[in-house]
Amino acid sequence: MSKIVINKKHYFHNLDLISKQTGGKEKIAVVLKDNAYGHGLKEIASLAQEYGISKAVVRTSKEAQEVKNYFSYILILAESTFDTYSHTFHIVINSLEDIQKVPIHSNVHLKIDTGMHRNGICIKDIEVAIYRLLDKKLHLTGVLSHHKKADTLSTDFFYQQEVFKNVKKEIKNLCEKLSISLPNFHLCNSSALFRSKSFDDDFARVGLASYGYLENDAVFDNPNLKPVLSLWANKLSTRFIKKNYSVGYGGEYLAQKDMYVSTYDIGYGDGFLRIGKKYNYHTPKMYKILGRISMDSLSINSQDDEVCIFEDVKQLANIHKTISYEILSNLSSLLSKEIKS
Ligand SMILES: *Cc1c(COP(=O)(O)O)cnc(C)c1O
C-alpha cells in the first residue's frame, strides 16, 4: 500500500534549528493545521511532544480535540462554532463579532490586523475589543498578528514589525490600567522567524520550516532544513512492452524501445496531482513517471517492489507552478503513515 514516511531525525533536526532561532523550544508553537500540512496530525503531534514542544496551533476545535493529550497549550486559528471549552484551548478572535460567539471564561488570543487585511481587528478597535472581552469574562491570553510579505524582500516586513511593536506597547499599557495580566505576544511564522535578527516575542508559530521547507526569496540566507515527508508506492503489476506501445490513458507515453513498465498504487485520488505531458518528472532514483497519472495508480519504468515517489517537493512545486505548502497539504489524510527513527 502507498504510504507516507516521516523522518523523525529530520523533524528533530529542523526543530533544533528553529529552537536556536527562537531561543528555546518553549518558544515554539508547532503549526499542525490541515493534517499537519499533509504529514499526519497525530503522528506529528506525538513527535513534537517527544521533542519537548508544549504548544501547538490548529485550525478547528475538532483538530484541537484530537491532539489535546499531546500539548498543554493549543491555539485554534479559525473556529466558528465554539461549542467546546478547555483550559488547554486558546481561541483566536478574528473580528469584533467573534467576541460574542466565544463561550464565557474561554482563553482568547486577539488577532490584530497590522497590514495583511485578511483577518484581525483594526488597531483603532483594540481598546473596545479589550473592554468587550472583559465584559464577556474572557481571558486575554495572547495577542497576535500575521505577516503578509515575510518571504519576499520588501519593506512591508519591517513596517508590520514596527506596527506590532506599537500594538504591544498599547496593550501593555491597557493591561496595566485594567490590572489584567499580560498576554503572550506572537507575530512570526516560519519565514518571519528566520528573517528576524533578534527574536523577542513570547513564541513563534512555525509550520513550514518544521517540515523542512521555506519559501523565502533566494536573497535570504536559508537555514539547512531537511524535508520530513517522503511518499512511497507499491507495485501492482509489471509488464513487458514493445517499442512504440503506449502506456495509460490517452496513450500519451510511447515506448522508445522494448521495456518493462510497472504500475504503482498511488494517484491523484491520494493527492498526488497529475503532471502535464510537457514536464519530465524523475523520482529520487531517477525513474520516470510514464504518461498520465490515474486516480489510484501511475506507471513507472521500474520493476522495484516499492518506489519512493518524492522525498523533496520542490521539483513538484515547480512543475505545478505552486508552493511546497500546496503540494504537501494536498496529500490525502487516508494515506498510511510510517515513522522512521
Ligand atoms: C499557517 C499559519 C502559520 C504558519 O505559517 P508557516 O509559514 O507555515 O510557518 C502561522 N500563523 C498563522 C496565522 C497561520 O495561519
The ligand as an SDF file (V2000), in Angstrom:
LIG
                    3D

 15 15  0  0  0  0  0  0  0  0999 V2000
   -0.4150   28.7090    8.7690 C   0  0  0  0  0  0  0  0  0  0  0  0
   -0.1030   29.7800    9.7020 C   0  0  0  0  0  0  0  0  0  0  0  0
    1.1760   29.8870   10.2860 C   0  0  0  0  0  0  0  0  0  0  0  0
    2.3440   29.0100    9.8940 C   0  0  0  0  0  0  0  0  0  0  0  0
    2.9570   29.5200    8.7460 O   0  0  0  0  0  0  0  0  0  0  0  0
    4.2960   28.8470    8.1520 P   0  0  0  0  0  0  0  0  0  0  0  0
    4.6700   29.7660    7.0610 O   0  0  0  0  0  0  0  0  0  0  0  0
    3.9090   27.5010    7.6630 O   0  0  0  0  0  0  0  0  0  0  0  0
    5.2820   28.7880    9.2560 O   0  0  0  0  0  0  0  0  0  0  0  0
    1.3750   30.8660   11.2410 C   0  0  0  0  0  0  0  0  0  0  0  0
    0.3880   31.7160   11.6010 N   0  0  0  0  0  0  0  0  0  0  0  0
   -0.8470   31.6620   11.0380 C   0  0  0  0  0  0  0  0  0  0  0  0
   -1.8770   32.6320   11.4620 C   0  0  0  0  0  0  0  0  0  0  0  0
   -1.1290   30.7080   10.0680 C   0  0  0  0  0  0  0  0  0  0  0  0
   -2.3480   30.6630    9.5050 O   0  0  0  0  0  0  0  0  0  0  0  0
  1  2  1  0
  2  3  1  0
  2 14  2  0
  3  4  1  0
  3 10  2  0
  4  5  1  0
  5  6  1  0
  6  7  2  0
  6  8  1  0
  6  9  1  0
 10 11  1  0
 11 12  2  0
 12 13  1  0
 12 14  1  0
 14 15  1  0
M  END
$$$$
